[in-house]
Amino acid sequence: MSNREGADDDQADPVPTWPVADIAAAWHRELPGVRTDSIEIITPLWRIGKLLADDRRRTLAGLGIDPSTLDLLAVIRRAGPPYELTTREITRRTLVTAGAVSQRVARAEQAGLVQRARSAASRRAIAVRLTPAGHARIEATVRQLLEHEADLIAALTPGERGTLAGVLSRLLGSLSVPDSGGDDGPGLVLDGGEVLGPAE
């Protein structure tokens, strides 16, 4: 519900700033009886999401790492020693296709950040393991990224952060499709990008 409807979709438009209360009031006036209470929740979330996504892209570009490589290295590093996962496990945890995982692994392997080896848990399985260079790269990147993103939420008190985290978790849970394939909500499928936090 941008105030720039009709703008060229190929151009990077700035995030619209029209007050969401005004938007909700306008639709309530123009379409009496239509539920407009979602506007003052979803519109700010969409705007915040765009701002954070744009900031994340700029920050990662400055750190010299692409989002998909960061996603791969982060999910392996979070797994703990011996810092390895099978491609099947990476696919499950990152919520991207097996083909996409294979491409990510190939790029990271070529860059010397991961290596494929027999799994420590099962000699019959092949695991993707962080190399010393990959380990150092992910730790340095995550430290800088988290410090930067902590500054982005500095306007919120610790109590507000806890409350917001709980509310967002509840909303996300109501919209996400469970791993079991059940249908406990609207069924909005998540599309990867779980860079720093576990997807499971």
N, C-alpha and C positions, 0 to 999 in steps of 0.2 A: 504493500500500500504506500508506495513511495510517492512523494510530491513531484517526482520527475518522470512520471509515466510518459512513455513515448520517446525517451532518450535512446540513443544508439546503444543497443545491448553489447556491442563489441568494445565500447569504451568503458574504462574503469570509473564508474560514478562514485562520488563521495557518499558516505553513509548519510541518508536523509535525516534531518533534525526536526521535522514537524512534530510537535508534541503529541504523544500517543493519545492523551486524553481528548485532544481536539479531534483526532481521527475517529476515535470511538464515538464521541458525541455526534459527529457528522453522520456516520453510518446509522446510528440510533435514530437520528432525525429523518434520514432519507429512506431507511428501511425499517419502519416500526415493527416490532415483534421479532426481529432477527437478533439472536444472541450475539452481543458484541463484547462480552466480558473477556474473551480471549485476546483481544487486540492489545490491551494494556499489559499482557504477559508475554505473548509471542513476539510482538513487534520489538520490544526492548531486547529480548533474547536474540532475535535475528540480528539486530543492529550490533549488539555486543559481540555476537559470534563473528560478524564480518570484520569488526575492528580487531578482534583478537587473531583471526585468521590472517589478516593482512600484516599485522605486527609480527606474527610467528614466521611468515614467509620472509619478511625483511630481516628479522633477527637471524634466522638460519642461513640466509644468503651471506650475512656479515660474518657468520661463524664458518662459512665454507663447507656446509654439509646440506644435502638435500633431504626433504622430509621422509622419503621412503627408506633411505639408508639409516637415518636416525631411528626410524620406527623399528627396523630390523635389529640394529645394534642394541637399542634400549630393551627390547623384549628378551634378548639373550642375556644381557647384563642383569636384568631384574630377576632372572631365574636362579641366580646364585651359583656357587661353585658346582661343577667345573665350568660354568659359563658356556653351556651348549644346549641345543634343542634340536629335535628332529624337524624336518621341514613340515611334517604333518602338525606337530605341536605349534610351530610358528604360525601356520595357517589358522589354526584354531584360536590362538591368542590375539592375532592381529586383525582377524575378520576380513582378510583379503583372499583372493583366489590362490590356488596352488600354483598356477602359472605365474601370477604376479610375484609370489614368494620366490620362485625359481629365478626370475629375472633379477630380483633384489639381491639374492644370494650371489648370483654370478657377477654382478657389478661390484659388490663388496669384496668378493674373493679376488677379483682382478685388481682391486685397490689395496689388497693386502690386509684387509680389516677382519676377515673371517677365513676359516678353512674348513673343509669337509673332512671328517674322520670317523672312524668307528665309534659308536656311542659308548660312553662309559657305563651306561645302564644296561645296554644290550648289544652284544658283539655283532648281532645280525642286522642292527640298524645303523644308518649313516646319520651322523649329527653335524650340525653347523656350529662351529666353535669360534669364539673370539680369539683373535691373535693378540699378542702383546700390544701391537699398534692399534687394533680395534678397541681393546680394553681402555687404553689411554685416551683414545679419541672420544669414546662415549662418555667417559667420566668427566673430561674437561668440558665437553659440550653441554652436558646436563647441568653441571655446576653453574656455568655461565647463564644458561637458559632459565633455570629455576630462580637464580638471583634476580634476573631481569623481570621475570613474570611475577615474582613476589612484589616488586615495586608497582606493578599494574593494579594490584588489589589493596594497596596501602591505604586507600581511603576508607576501607572497611575495618571496623574494630574486630578483635578476635571473636567476640560473641556473634557479631553479624556474619562473619565468615562461616562459623559453625552452623548457624541457622540456615544460611543460604546453601551451604553444601548439602545439608540434609534435605531441603526442599527440592533442590535440583536432582539429587539422587532419586528421590521418590518420583519426580516427573519423568526422568529418564527411564526408570524401571517400568513405568506405566506405558511408555511408548515403544520400548524395545521388544524385539522378538526373542523369547527365551531360546537357549541352546537346544532344548529338547524339541523345538519345532512346534510347541503349543501355541495357542492363540489367546493370550491373556490381556490383550489390549488392541489398540488400533493397528499394530503390526507395521511400524515404521522401522525398516531394516537399517542398522548402522552400517557405515561404509568405511571401515578401517580408520586410519589416522589416530591410533590410540597411543601415539608416540611415547608418552612418559608414564602413563598409568595402565594397569592391567586391564585387559578387555574381558577377562573371564569373570 
